[in-house]
Amino acid sequence: GNRGVLALRRLVKDRAEFLLVSLWDSEEAIHRFAGDDLERAVFYPEDERFLVDRDDHVSHYEVVFDSALVTPH
């Protein structure tokens, strides 16, 4: 159910901050991946090697426009 992810990075002093935007087929697909609590981030054990700090909260948005889907005339 995952359609992909957009990973954004910005450098702040001596650290890199990342923003991940993942795209899903449906809310049900997210439930299958994340479980019942959709606002709780899912991490893998190997993430600990790379993360200095992490946000455990996830925000969900509905796609209302995608310019990648617009065909040029």
matplotlib code that plots the C-alpha trace (Angstrom):
import matplotlib.pyplot as plt

x = [0.0, 3.0, 3.4, 6.8, 8.5, 9.9, 12.9, 13.9, 17.1, 18.3, 21.6, 21.3, 24.7, 26.4, 23.3, 21.1, 17.3, 15.1, 11.4, 9.9, 6.6, 5.2, 2.4, -0.1, -3.0, -5.4, -5.8, -6.3, -2.9, -1.3, -3.1, -1.7, 1.8, 1.6, -1.0, -3.9, -2.2, -1.7, -0.2, 2.7, 5.8, 7.2, 11.0, 13.2, 16.0, 18.7, 17.4, 19.0, 22.5, 21.6, 19.2, 20.3, 16.8, 13.5, 9.9, 7.5, 4.5, 3.1, 0.8, -1.5, -2.8, -5.0, -3.5, -5.6, -3.3, -0.3, 1.4, 3.2, -0.2, -0.9, -0.1, 1.4, -0.7]
y = [0.0, 2.4, 4.4, 5.9, 8.5, 12.0, 12.6, 16.2, 17.2, 20.5, 21.2, 23.1, 23.9, 20.5, 18.3, 17.2, 17.3, 15.1, 15.4, 12.2, 12.4, 9.0, 8.4, 5.6, 3.9, 4.4, 4.8, 1.1, 0.5, 2.7, 0.7, -2.5, -1.0, 1.1, -0.6, 1.0, 4.2, 6.1, 9.1, 7.1, 6.8, 3.4, 2.9, -0.1, -1.3, -0.1, 3.4, 3.9, 4.0, 7.0, 9.1, 11.7, 12.8, 11.6, 12.7, 10.0, 11.8, 11.4, 13.9, 12.7, 14.8, 14.1, 14.8, 17.5, 18.3, 16.5, 18.4, 15.2, 13.9, 17.0, 16.3, 19.2, 20.6]
z = [0.0, 0.2, -3.0, -2.2, -0.1, -0.5, 1.7, 2.4, 4.2, 5.6, 7.4, 10.7, 12.3, 12.7, 12.2, 9.3, 9.8, 7.6, 6.7, 5.2, 3.3, 2.5, 0.1, 0.7, -1.2, 1.7, 5.5, 5.7, 4.1, 6.8, 9.5, 8.1, 8.3, 11.5, 13.6, 15.4, 16.5, 13.3, 15.0, 16.4, 14.2, 13.3, 13.7, 12.9, 15.2, 12.9, 13.0, 16.4, 14.8, 12.7, 14.8, 17.4, 18.1, 16.7, 16.6, 17.6, 16.2, 12.7, 11.0, 8.2, 5.3, 2.3, -1.1, -2.8, -5.8, -7.3, -10.1, -11.2, -12.4, -14.5, -18.2, -20.2, -23.1]

ax = plt.figure().add_subplot(projection="3d")
ax.plot(x, y, z, "-o")
ax.set_aspect("equal")
plt.show()
